[in-house]
Amino acid sequence: MLHHEAAEILRADAYRGLADAVEAGDHDRGRIGSKVILPSSFTGDPRYIQQACANAMAVCTKHGKPEACIIMTC
């Protein structure tokens, strides 16, 4: 069991209900937790990639295809 201070920092109490349900054998997903739909601004989500692709196509439509591609990494 986590100490009270660690539980507040990690928010472990939010996961305890799910773990209790799984340990009890309750696999009815309709009763456990809730569905969350991530916004398209969430990096790595398929909707984010689709939005970025649509934006790139819109830029190409307005300004024409690019003549060069510059990639910078840090």
Buried (B, 14 or more C-beta within 10 A) or exposed (E): EEEEEEBEEEEEEEEEEEEEBEEEEEEEEEEEEEEEEEEBEEEEBEEBEEBEEEEEEEEEEEEEEEEEEEEEEE
